[in-house]
Amino acid sequence: MTAEKISTKQKIADSAKNLFSTHGFCQTSLDDIITAAGITKGAFYHYFKSKEAICQEIIDSVQIEYHSLFEALPKNQNPLEQLKAIIAKIVELNNSGQWVNCELMFRLGCQMQTLQTPLKQKIESFWKWLFNSYLSLITQCRELKLISDKLSAEQQAKLIIDLLTAATWRKTVFDDSIDAEIIDYVINNLK
């Protein structure tokens, strides 16, 4: 693929990602994507089969970005420090205004019940993967007695996702940055 084709495809994907993150999948029309990207309908269909297909591709790229964040955690840190680091990085990225992944997956998750099966399964798969990524770190923390076992590891992983999701909702509704102190609060309540 030439640089121009990659650029056009990326411009379409970026436009769709921004629209899906601000308006949701169901409220974003194909015409909205075409207008935002400044392309023709033919150009859209040259790169993507449908609105569902572009959304699935976007979810794949979001999962790769999250996976890269988890993979980039310093291996010389204990799992509790890694947990703090991943939450801090996600909060930092979400606060930057340039990274819409939290808001995107929040909105798509809210609309899951109204979506077609392949797209719904893609979203479910992402959330299960994210849950298991947190669960893995929490399990390592528990094995080293770095956090409490008052709650189950599954409850602790859900607590982290719930708090980050609530913070994303607050940012979306009130245009209010997520406080960095949330990291300390989450971690302190796991000990």
C-alpha positions as CSV (number, residue, x, y, z in Angstrom):
1,M,0.0,0.0,0.0
2,T,1.3,3.4,-0.8
3,A,1.8,6.1,1.8
4,E,-1.2,8.0,0.4
5,K,-3.4,5.0,0.7
6,I,-2.2,4.3,4.2
7,S,-2.8,8.0,5.0
8,T,-6.3,8.0,3.6
9,K,-7.2,4.7,5.4
10,Q,-5.8,6.1,8.7
11,K,-7.6,9.4,8.2
12,I,-10.9,7.4,7.8
13,A,-10.1,5.3,10.9
14,D,-9.1,8.3,13.0
15,S,-12.3,10.1,12.0
16,A,-14.5,7.1,12.8
17,K,-12.7,6.5,16.1
18,N,-13.2,10.1,17.2
19,L,-16.9,10.0,16.2
20,F,-17.5,6.7,17.9
21,S,-15.8,8.0,21.1
22,T,-17.9,11.2,21.2
23,H,-21.2,10.0,19.8
24,G,-21.2,6.2,20.1
25,F,-21.4,3.7,17.3
26,C,-25.2,3.8,16.9
27,Q,-25.4,7.6,16.7
28,T,-22.6,7.8,14.2
29,S,-23.7,7.4,10.6
30,L,-21.5,6.4,7.6
31,D,-22.1,9.9,6.2
32,D,-20.8,11.4,9.4
33,I,-17.5,9.4,9.0
34,I,-17.3,10.3,5.3
35,T,-17.8,14.0,6.1
36,A,-15.4,14.1,9.0
37,A,-12.7,12.3,6.9
38,G,-13.3,14.5,3.9
39,I,-13.6,11.6,1.5
40,T,-16.2,10.1,-0.9
41,K,-18.4,7.1,-0.1
42,G,-16.4,5.2,-2.8
43,A,-13.2,5.9,-1.0
44,F,-14.7,4.6,2.3
45,Y,-15.7,1.4,0.6
46,H,-12.3,1.1,-1.0
47,Y,-10.8,0.6,2.5
48,F,-13.7,-0.8,4.6
49,K,-16.6,-3.1,3.9
50,S,-19.0,-1.4,6.4
51,K,-19.3,0.8,9.5
52,E,-19.1,-2.4,11.5
53,A,-15.9,-3.5,9.8
54,I,-14.1,-0.2,10.6
55,C,-15.3,-0.3,14.2
56,Q,-13.9,-3.9,14.5
57,E,-10.6,-2.7,13.1
58,I,-10.6,0.2,15.5
59,I,-11.2,-2.1,18.5
60,D,-8.3,-4.3,17.4
61,S,-6.0,-1.3,17.3
62,V,-7.2,-0.1,20.7
63,Q,-6.5,-3.5,22.2
64,I,-3.0,-3.5,20.6
65,E,-2.5,0.0,22.2
66,Y,-3.6,-1.3,25.6
67,H,-1.5,-4.5,25.2
68,S,1.5,-2.4,24.4
69,L,1.0,-0.4,27.6
70,F,0.9,-3.6,29.7
71,E,3.9,-5.0,27.8
72,A,5.9,-1.8,28.4
73,L,5.6,-2.1,32.2
74,P,9.1,-2.3,33.8
75,K,9.9,-5.9,34.4
76,N,12.1,-5.0,37.4
77,Q,9.2,-3.6,39.3
78,N,7.1,-5.7,41.6
79,P,3.5,-6.3,40.4
80,L,2.0,-3.7,42.8
81,E,4.3,-1.0,41.3
82,Q,3.3,-2.3,37.8
83,L,-0.4,-2.0,38.7
84,K,0.2,1.5,39.9
85,A,2.1,2.3,36.7
86,I,-0.5,1.0,34.3
87,I,-3.3,2.8,36.1
88,A,-1.2,6.0,36.2
89,K,-0.4,5.7,32.4
90,I,-4.0,5.1,31.5
91,V,-5.1,8.1,33.6
92,E,-2.4,10.3,32.0
93,L,-3.3,9.3,28.5
94,N,-7.0,9.8,29.2
95,N,-6.4,13.2,30.6
96,S,-4.2,14.2,27.6
97,G,-7.3,14.6,25.4
98,Q,-5.4,13.0,22.6
99,W,-6.1,9.4,23.6
100,V,-9.8,8.5,23.3
101,N,-9.6,4.8,23.9
102,C,-11.1,4.9,27.4
103,E,-14.1,6.9,26.2
104,L,-14.4,4.9,23.0
105,M,-14.6,1.5,24.8
106,F,-16.9,2.9,27.5
107,R,-19.4,4.1,24.9
108,L,-19.2,0.9,22.8
109,G,-19.6,-1.1,26.0
110,C,-22.7,0.9,26.9
111,Q,-24.2,0.1,23.4
112,M,-23.2,-3.6,23.3
113,Q,-26.8,-4.9,23.7
114,T,-27.9,-3.0,20.6
115,L,-25.1,-4.1,18.3
116,Q,-24.8,-7.0,15.8
117,T,-23.2,-10.2,17.1
118,P,-19.7,-9.9,15.5
119,L,-19.2,-6.4,16.8
120,K,-20.7,-7.3,20.2
121,Q,-18.3,-10.2,20.5
122,K,-15.3,-8.0,19.6
123,I,-16.2,-5.6,22.4
124,E,-16.9,-8.4,24.9
125,S,-13.5,-9.9,23.9
126,F,-11.7,-6.6,24.6
127,W,-13.3,-6.2,28.0
128,K,-12.5,-9.8,29.0
129,W,-8.9,-9.3,27.9
130,L,-8.6,-6.1,29.9
131,F,-10.2,-7.7,33.0
132,N,-7.8,-10.7,32.7
133,S,-4.8,-8.3,32.3
134,Y,-5.7,-6.6,35.6
135,L,-6.5,-9.9,37.2
136,S,-3.1,-11.3,36.3
137,L,-1.3,-8.4,38.0
138,I,-3.6,-8.6,41.0
139,T,-3.0,-12.4,41.3
140,Q,0.8,-11.8,41.3
141,C,0.3,-9.1,44.0
142,R,-1.7,-11.5,46.1
143,E,0.9,-14.3,45.8
144,L,3.5,-11.9,47.1
145,K,1.2,-10.7,49.8
146,L,1.4,-7.1,48.5
147,I,-2.4,-6.6,48.6
148,S,-5.2,-7.9,50.8
149,D,-7.3,-10.9,50.1
150,K,-10.4,-9.5,51.8
151,L,-12.0,-9.3,48.4
152,S,-11.5,-11.9,45.7
153,A,-9.0,-11.2,43.0
154,E,-11.9,-11.0,40.6
155,Q,-13.6,-8.4,42.7
156,Q,-10.4,-6.4,42.9
157,A,-9.9,-6.5,39.1
158,K,-13.6,-5.4,38.7
159,L,-13.0,-2.6,41.2
160,I,-10.1,-1.2,39.2
161,I,-12.1,-1.3,35.9
162,D,-15.2,0.1,37.6
163,L,-13.3,3.1,39.1
164,L,-11.5,3.8,35.8
165,T,-14.8,3.5,33.9
166,A,-16.5,5.8,36.4
167,A,-13.7,8.3,36.0
168,T,-14.0,8.1,32.2
169,W,-17.8,8.8,32.6
170,R,-17.1,11.8,34.8
171,K,-14.6,13.2,32.3
172,T,-17.1,12.6,29.5
173,V,-20.1,14.2,31.3
174,F,-18.4,17.0,33.2
175,D,-15.3,17.5,31.0
176,D,-13.3,17.1,34.1
177,S,-9.9,15.5,34.1
178,I,-9.4,12.3,36.1
179,D,-7.5,13.1,39.3
180,A,-4.2,11.4,39.7
181,E,-5.1,10.7,43.3
182,I,-7.5,8.0,42.1
183,I,-4.5,5.8,41.6
184,D,-3.5,6.0,45.3
185,Y,-7.1,5.6,46.3
186,V,-7.6,2.4,44.2
187,I,-4.3,0.9,45.3
188,N,-4.8,1.8,49.0
189,N,-8.2,0.1,49.0
190,L,-6.6,-3.1,47.6
191,K,-4.1,-3.4,50.5
